[in-house]
């Protein structure tokens, strides 16, 4: 089975269940889950803390050279936490302050190029589930399994508000909805690797299905792809 490990790319809008599904899939398959959104949030946090002028190419380049992002397993949650220059920033990068700026930072070409290279390096041995905005179109267009997730904006806002409240972050439904709509607009219309569905990605609308259902739909397709790969390998060895 190890020789059949693949790359699973999950793209889509904020608050549609990408991370929840990706984490569950990775756990069930014994794969590594990589939250690329957390990587962009970590860069955004660094830019905010250091007052980096996002319109200054030199300032952005200098800032990126000072950033080191890695993921370490949390012994309590057994999930991978995001570390920025050796500091656990898993909670703070989920704050509304970071959320309101991340799409602007993520639209910077130098930022995207830097993180795309890091993402490619992380997944070089496959066995990875990666979610984000451009995984199936830019980072891994050759990924064996691609999904594009979306959902109704009101449903997404309610889900995101619930997530924030569970983490002790205070916000209102309207604030969350406004943030999601702003992020959708920036993500979909940026010049460098905009959020679009890859032609060969499976579309999953999570508005009115349960988390278990979206996980099952994804796993059914993944297992089917793994069977096809295994069959091809058998045929080629005959």
C-alpha positions in Angstrom: 0.0 0.0 0.0 2.9 2.4 0.7 3.9 2.4 -3.0 0.4 3.5 -3.8 0.4 6.6 -1.6 -1.0 9.6 -3.5 -1.5 13.4 -3.1 -5.0 14.5 -2.3 -5.8 18.1 -3.1 -8.8 19.9 -1.5 -9.6 23.4 -2.6 -12.6 25.6 -2.0 -14.1 28.6 -0.2 -13.6 29.4 3.5 -16.0 27.7 5.9 -17.1 24.9 3.6 -15.5 22.1 5.6 -12.2 21.6 3.7 -10.1 21.3 6.8 -12.5 19.1 8.7 -12.8 16.7 5.7 -9.0 16.8 5.0 -8.1 16.0 8.6 -10.6 13.1 8.7 -9.3 11.7 5.4 -5.7 11.9 6.5 -6.5 10.2 9.8 -8.4 7.3 8.1 -5.7 6.8 5.5 -2.7 7.3 7.8 -1.6 10.3 5.6 -0.1 13.6 6.7 -2.5 16.6 6.7 -1.1 20.0 5.7 -3.2 23.1 6.3 -1.8 25.5 3.7 -4.2 28.2 4.9 -2.4 28.1 8.2 0.8 28.8 6.4 -0.6 31.9 4.8 -2.0 33.0 8.1 1.4 32.5 9.7 3.0 34.8 7.1 0.2 37.3 7.6 0.8 37.3 11.4 4.5 38.0 10.9 3.7 40.8 8.5 1.2 42.4 11.0 3.5 42.0 13.9 6.4 43.6 12.0 4.4 46.2 10.2 5.6 45.0 6.8 4.4 47.2 3.9 2.8 44.7 1.5 3.2 47.2 -1.4 7.0 47.3 -0.9 8.6 44.4 -2.8 11.9 44.7 -1.0 10.2 44.8 2.4 8.1 41.7 1.5 11.2 39.8 0.3 13.2 40.7 3.4 10.3 39.6 5.6 9.9 36.2 3.8 13.6 35.5 4.3 13.1 35.8 8.1 10.1 33.4 8.2 10.3 29.7 9.1 7.1 27.7 9.2 6.7 24.1 10.3 4.1 21.8 11.7 4.5 19.8 15.0 2.1 17.2 16.4 0.2 18.4 19.5 0.4 15.6 22.1 -3.0 16.4 23.5 -5.0 16.9 20.3 -2.8 14.7 18.1 -3.3 17.4 15.4 -0.4 19.3 13.7 0.0 22.8 15.2 1.5 25.6 13.2 4.8 27.0 14.3 6.2 30.4 13.2 9.9 30.8 13.9 9.7 28.2 16.7 6.6 29.6 18.3 3.2 27.8 18.4 0.8 30.2 16.7 -2.0 27.8 16.1 -4.6 29.8 18.1 -3.5 33.4 17.2 -3.5 32.8 13.5 -7.3 32.0 13.7 -8.1 35.5 15.1 -10.3 37.9 13.2 -7.4 40.3 12.9 -5.4 37.8 10.9 -8.4 36.5 9.0 -9.2 40.0 7.7 -5.7 40.4 6.3 -4.8 37.0 5.1 -6.3 37.2 1.6 -4.4 40.4 0.9 -1.1 38.9 1.9 -1.9 35.6 0.1 -2.4 37.6 -3.1 1.3 38.7 -3.2 3.2 36.7 -5.8 6.4 36.4 -3.8 4.4 35.0 -0.8 2.7 32.5 -3.0 5.9 31.4 -4.7 7.7 30.9 -1.4 4.9 28.9 0.2 4.2 26.8 -3.0 7.8 25.7 -3.0 7.5 24.8 0.7 4.3 22.9 0.1 5.9 20.9 -2.8 8.8 20.0 -0.6 6.5 18.8 2.2 4.6 16.5 -0.1 7.5 15.1 -2.2 7.1 11.6 -0.8 3.3 11.7 -1.2 0.9 10.3 1.4 -0.4 13.8 1.9 -3.8 15.5 2.2 -3.4 19.2 1.5 -6.2 21.8 1.5 -6.2 25.4 0.3 -7.1 27.6 -2.6 -4.8 26.5 -5.4 -3.6 23.0 -4.5 -5.2 21.2 -7.4 -4.5 24.0 -9.9 -1.1 25.3 -9.1 0.7 23.4 -6.3 -0.2 19.9 -7.4 -2.0 19.9 -10.8 -0.8 16.3 -11.1 -2.5 15.2 -7.8 -4.2 11.9 -8.2 -7.3 13.1 -6.3 -8.8 16.6 -6.4 -11.8 18.0 -4.7 -13.4 21.4 -4.8 -15.7 22.3 -1.9 -18.2 25.1 -1.6 -21.3 26.0 0.4 -23.9 28.6 0.8 -22.4 31.8 2.2 -24.9 31.9 5.1 -24.2 28.3 6.1 -20.5 29.0 5.9 -20.8 32.1 8.1 -22.7 30.1 10.8 -20.1 27.3 10.7 -17.2 29.7 11.0 -18.8 31.7 13.8 -19.3 28.4 15.7 -15.6 27.5 15.2 -14.5 30.9 16.5 -16.8 30.7 19.5 -15.4 27.2 20.4 -11.9 28.7 20.3 -13.0 31.5 22.6 -12.9 34.1 19.8 -15.7 36.7 20.0 -17.3 37.9 16.7 -20.8 38.5 15.2 -22.4 36.6 12.4 -22.4 39.7 10.2 -18.7 40.3 10.8 -17.9 36.7 9.9 -20.1 36.8 6.8 -18.5 40.1 5.6 -15.1 38.7 6.1 -15.9 35.5 4.1 -17.4 37.6 1.3 -14.3 39.8 1.2 -12.0 36.8 1.2 -14.0 35.1 -1.6 -13.7 38.3 -3.7 -9.9 38.7 -3.2 -9.2 34.9 -3.6 -11.3 34.5 -6.7 -10.1 37.7 -8.5 -6.4 37.9 -7.6 -4.0 37.8 -10.6 -1.7 35.1 -9.2 -3.3 31.6 -8.9 -6.9 32.6 -8.2 -9.3 30.3 -6.5 -10.9 28.2 -9.3 -12.1 24.6 -9.6 -9.6 22.4 -11.5 -11.2 20.8 -14.5 -10.7 17.3 -13.1 -11.7 18.1 -9.5 -14.8 16.5 -7.9 -17.3 19.3 -6.8 -18.8 18.8 -3.4 -21.4 21.3 -2.2 -21.5 20.9 1.6 -24.4 23.3 2.3 -26.9 20.6 3.2 -24.9 17.5 3.9 -23.4 16.3 7.1 -19.7 16.2 7.8 -19.8 12.4 7.8 -21.4 12.5 4.3 -18.8 14.8 2.8 -16.1 12.6 4.3 -17.7 9.4 2.9 -18.1 11.0 -0.6 -14.5 11.9 -0.6 -13.2 8.6 0.7 -15.3 6.7 -1.8 -13.7 8.5 -4.7 -10.2 8.2 -3.1 -10.6 4.4 -2.7 -11.8 4.1 -6.3 -8.7 6.0 -7.5 -6.4 3.8 -5.4 -8.0 0.7 -6.9 -7.4 2.1 -10.4 -3.7 2.8 -9.6 -3.3 -0.6 -8.1 -4.8 -2.3 -11.1 -2.6 -0.4 -13.5 0.5 -1.5 -11.5 -0.6 -5.1 -11.6 -1.2 -4.9 -15.3 2.2 -3.3 -16.0 3.9 -6.1 -14.0 2.3 -8.9 -16.1 
